[in-house]
């Protein structure tokens, strides 16, 4: 099999890259170890920045997002028993949409299927070869048979645990990581929305987040021990914890409902550089991870593949490799800003077991400064909507 770009991974990064390349007349093949049903049914959060919304709309895959996603013009910071609204649109002229990642994947798979794209699901033993030459190739097994794809370029969009980052030459590589001493306990609930917009809450018992998925399904999180087990938490215990952390002086309470999913998410910050070697390029979680507090994960993947698609277009149209050569440097400018913002939001809103009374008061004062300063609120809003 021969193609121009072999894409490993059918998450948002890989599928959107394939879609963008198709619109530019560039051929690609997408390989994925999971089945189509698995990638379309694995429920993950999704807060889409204005730029992500724009690219989905501009490339013809935003109709369902516009119809079913929840467009939010702000969110709330809650602490000391009060909620404070950050007006994103007033401060930046932009907004965000809450639209789950697996729904974005469904839209992209549908678009690629309609275009007759080659997407191979359920493959095994994927390996990349010859990335330092101009004739790289990928081997894999499908239906028990060994297969090979020859390509001009390989895009590693296969996530943190994928095969492409380990395939990068180790000499000269730098991995930057911080593992946080807490996780998020997440639940999906059959209930109407508790609030019209997201609520990020700091409480002495730990962080909590109120989000939405649809008019009938809500997503909520609270800070927990990452080594805990979801089975240790009964529904009654979960609701008691959420009520305690989200209590408000005006009597507002989170709306309860039937909990139909529970899971614990670990928290880390991670960046691996460089994001390219020869004809192999990394994008999305294969190259970087952010804690979910800043809502940047999928948006960074979109930013990566937009840069990569532009570089590949320049290569095929003009024979220029300048943009591809600069891919790592250009991508890292956005990535490190997002890493900083996600770290800052995480540090400001979570409780740390080893924090001194002084540090806890400074943390509270920081929140007071953010909600009372137009400059600081604007900086938060600009980072949140991706206005840079």
N, C-alpha and C positions, 0 to 999 in steps of 0.2 A: 504494500500500500504506500502511496506517495501523497504528500500534502505540503503546503507551504509552512503552516504552523501547527505543530502537535501540542495540544493543550491537555495537561494532566490535571484533572479535578473539575467536577461539574457543580461547584458551588457558585455563588454570585460572581466571583472573580472570573472563573473559567468560562461560564456561560455568557457573561456580558462581553468578555473579550472576543469570544467567537462571534457574537452578534455584531459587535463593532467592526470586526474584520470583514464579515460578510458584506456589510454596508459599504465597505471600501473596495470590494471586489477581491478580497484576499481569502484563499481557501484555508480551512482548518479542520481538524478532527479532534473531538473531545473524548478523553478516556476517563472513566469513573469506576471505582471499585464497588460502589453501592449500586443498588437497583434504582430505577427511576422512581418507583413508589417510595423508597426510603428517603431519597433527597427531597421529595415533594411533601413528605409527611413528618419530617423531623422538625418539631416546632421550636423556633428560636426567635428571640426578640428582634425588633426592627424599628429603629428611629432613623428616618431618612432625612438627611440635610437637604437644604434647598438645591445645592448643586447635583445631588443624586436624583432628586425629583426631576430636575431639569433634563438630565441626560436620558432618563427613562422616557420622559415625554418626547424629547427631540428625536429619539430613535424608534418611536412607535410602539413601545411596550408599557406605556404608563396609563392606559385607559382604565384598567381594573383598579390600579392604585388610586386614581382620581375618584373612582366610583365608590370604592369600599374602604380606602384608607381614612384615618382620622387626621385631618389637617389641624394642627395646633399652632396658635400664634403666641403661645407663651407656656410657661410651666411655673410651678410653685416650689419654693424652698420653705420647709417647715422646721422650726426649732423653738424651744422655750414655750411651747403651747400655742404658737401663732404661725400662720402661713403668710408668705410674702411672694407676690407674683412678679416674675421676670417677664416683661412684655417684649418678646422677641421681635415682633414685627415693628413695634414703635421704635425700638432701639436700633434695629438693623435693616428694616424694610423687607425682611425675609421670614420664612416660617419653616416648620418641620412637619413631616407626616409620619404617624405611627402606622406601619404596615409591615407585617411579620416577614422575616427573611425567607421562609419557605414559600410565601406567596410571590415574592419577587422571583424565586427560582421557578415556580410554576409558569409565570408569565414568560420568562426567558426560554424555558424548555418548549413551550407552545410556539413561540416565535421561531425558534431554531428548527422545530419539527416541520412547521409550515414551509420553511425555506428549503427543506430537504437536507438539512445538515447531517453530517455523520457524527452521531453521539453513541459511543459504545459503553453500555452500562454492564456492571457485574464482571469486570475484567479482573484478573489476578496477576501477581508476580510482575508488576510494572517495573521497568528499569530503563534508565537513560544511558546513552552511549555516545561517545564522540563529540561531546559538547564543545571541546576546544578546537574542533575542526569546522570546516564549512559544510560538512555532511553528517550532522547529528542524526541519531535515530532512537526509536523507543521500541523495546520489546515487551510483550505481555502475553498472557494466556487468556483465551476466551473459548468457552465450551470445550475445554480440555485440549485445545490446539494452540501451539505457539504461533504468535503473530509478530509482525514487524512493521513499523511505520517509519519511512524515511522522510525527513523534513528539512526545511531551511533553518527553522528555529524551534525551540521547545520552550513552552511557558509552564512554569511550575505553579499551579493554582490549587494545590492539593492539601493545604492546611498545615497546621503545626506538626502533625504526626505523619505527614506525607513522605514520599521518597525523594523528592527533588532537592530539598535543602541539604540532606545528607550527601547527595551526589555532587554538591559543589566542592571544588578543591578546598582543602582545609587550610592550606598555607595562606596567610594574610587575612583570614577571616576573623571577625570580631562579633561575639554575641554579648548583648547587654540584657540583663534580666533582673527583675525584682519580683520575688514571690511574696504575696501579702499574707499576713497571719490570720486571715479570715476568708470566708466565702460568702456566697449568697444562697439562701434557701429560697427557691422559686416555686410558686404555685400557679396553676391555671384554675380559674373559678367560673362556674356558670352563674353569672349575676349581671345586672345592669351596671354601668359605670358608677364608681364611687365619687368621681369628680370629673369635670369637663376636660381637665388637662393633667399632665403628669405631676406627681408630688414626690419630691426628694426630701426625706425627713431625717434629721439628726436627733438622736435621743440618747440619753445616758445608757440605755440598754443596748444601743446599736442602731445602725442605719436601717431605713425602710424605704421602699419605693412602691408607689401606686401607679400602675400603667393600665393600658387598655389594649384589647385585641380586636374587639367588635362590639356592637351594641349588646351582645349577650355573653361575651367571654372576656374576662379581665385577667391581667397578669400582675402579680405582686411578688415582691422580694423582701427579705430581711436578712441582715448580717448574721452570720452563724460561724461556728467552728467548722473549718473545711473538712475535718476528719469525722464529723458527725454523720449519722445515717438518717436518711429521710424517714425510715420506718420508725424512728424514735419519736416522731412527732404526730400525735393524733390531730384530727381536725380541730377539736376544742382547744388544744394547746396552741396551735398555729394562730387561731383567731384571737386568743387571749394575748399572744405576743404582739400581733399586729395592732390590736386596739391600744395596748400599752404604749407602743412606740409612736402611734399616730394620733394619740389623744390631743384634743384641741380645746382651747378655752371657750370657743363659741358653741361647744356641744356636738360638733360634727364627728361622725363615726364612719369608718369604712363599711361598705355594704358586704355582708356575708352572702355566701352561696355554696353550691356543691363544689368541692375541690376534686378535680379529676386528674390532676397531674402534680407530682412533687419531685423536685430534684435539687441537688446541691451543686453549685457552680464554683470552681476554684478561681482565684484571682491572681493574675500575674501581669507584669509589663515585660515585653520582650521585643528586641530588635536584632536582626541578624544582617550583617553587612560584609561584603557588598551584595546587592540583590541581583547580580548578574555575573556570569563567567562564560566567555566565549559566546556560544549560541544559546545558552540557557539563561532564562530570566525568571525571577520569582515575583509573585504578586499576592497580595492579601495575606491571610494567616500563615502562609508558608514562610513569609519574611518577618512578620511582626504581629504581636498580640497586644491589645490594650484592655485594661479592666473595663467592664461595661458601664461604669459610672458616667463616663463622658459620652456614651452612645456613639462611638466612633468606628467600631469594628468594620461593619459592612461599607461604611462611607469611605474608609481608607482603601478598601479593596477596589471600589469604583474609581477612586482617584488614581490608583496604581495602573489599572488596565486602560484608563483613558490615556495616560502618558504612553504606555506601551503600544497601544493601538496607533497613536499618532506617530510614534517612532517607526513602527513597521510600515505604515503608509508612506512615510518619507523614503524609506529604504526601497520599497517596490516602485514607487512613482518616479523618484528622482535619483535613485541609486545612492542616496545619502545615508550614512550611518551616524551622523552627528547626534541626533536625538537619542538613538539607541545607546550610543557611547555615554551619554549624559543621564541615562535612565536612573541609575542609583542615586546620583547627586540630586536630581530634580525630585525624585520621589521622597527622599529622606527629609527634604525641607518641610513637606507637609506632615510626614510621619512623626518627626520629633516634636512638632507643635502639638499634634494630637496626643502623643505620649505625655507631654507636659500637662496638657489640659486634663486628661483622664487621671493622671497621678494627682493633680491639684484637687479635682473634685472628690476623688477617693479620700485623700488626706483630710479634706475639710469636713466631710460628712460622716466618716466612720469613727467608731471608738477604737482606741488602741489600749490593750491591756496594760502596757508598760508606761502609759502617759502619766505624767505628774499632774497634780492639781493646777499648777501654773500652765502647763501645756493645754489642758482641757479648757481653761479660761481663755487662752489665746485663740484656740479653735473657735470658741463661741464668738469672740470679738471679731474674728475674721468674717464670719457669717453676717454679723451686724454691719460691718463695713461694706460688704458686698450689696446687701439689700438697701442700704441707706446712701450709697454713693452712686450717682449716675454714671460716673466714669468706670467704676468697677462692675456695675451691672451691665454696662455696654460691652466691656471686655468679655464677661462671661457669655453674654448673648452672641457676640461675634464668633467666639469659639464654638458655641453649641450649634449654631446654624451653618458653620463652615464658611463664614463670610470672607475669609482671607483668600 
